[in-house]
């Protein structure tokens, strides 16, 4: 290898003091994040129940709207089969 290539590789491998400080700071913050991930989040059961109620209500009004558009149509979740070409 030519000396210029070796010098470029050496420069890439050597880190400045500032870069080392940045890496150590980054590693410390990563450890803090991983420790926070291990903690189990607190869940409010009342909020879960309200979210479930909101979803059920939304589904109800969507089904009601679809029925008003076509009262003689198929029930929700049932689709007419598409004709396939032979």
GIURLIN-V15847 format. One record per helix or strand of 3 or more residues. SS is the DSSP state (A for helix, B for strand). FROM is the first residue (numbers start at 1). LEN is the number of residues. If there is no record, write none. Layout:
<<SS,FROM,LEN> <SS,FROM,LEN>>
This chain:
<<A,3,11> <A,17,22> <A,45,25>>
